[in-house]
Amino acid sequence: MGNCRSGCRTQDHESYSACLRDASPAVANSTQTRSGLYAAEAKRDIESREYRAARAQGIQPATTQLPDIRQAVAASNKADTALTIRS
């Protein structure tokens, strides 16, 4: 009994590590929470990268939102010049 963890149902393992292996503990990724913060951070990262890339080309999107950034880049590509898009 001394080799098992306190939550062990069988209390018959030959070592503490055998008890842990039998319990099959799952490790959650600390960067991905169930609350959606990871997805929000990933979206902000994409938006900031695309906005910086657009600004580096001289394009000024109406906002920092992804659809506005992509619309400004597409319009600038079509016009073959850097544009300033206003809402």
Number of C-alpha atoms within 10 A of each C-alpha: 13 11 15 19 16 9 9 15 10 9 14 13 17 12 13 14 13 13 20 14 9 11 13 8 8 6 6 8 7 7 10 12 11 8 8 9 12 14 14 10 13 11 14 15 12 12 18 16 11 18 23 16 14 19 14 10 14 15 22 22 24 15 14 16 15 17 13 18 25 17 14 23 27 12 17 21 13 10 10 9 13 18 17 14 17 10 6
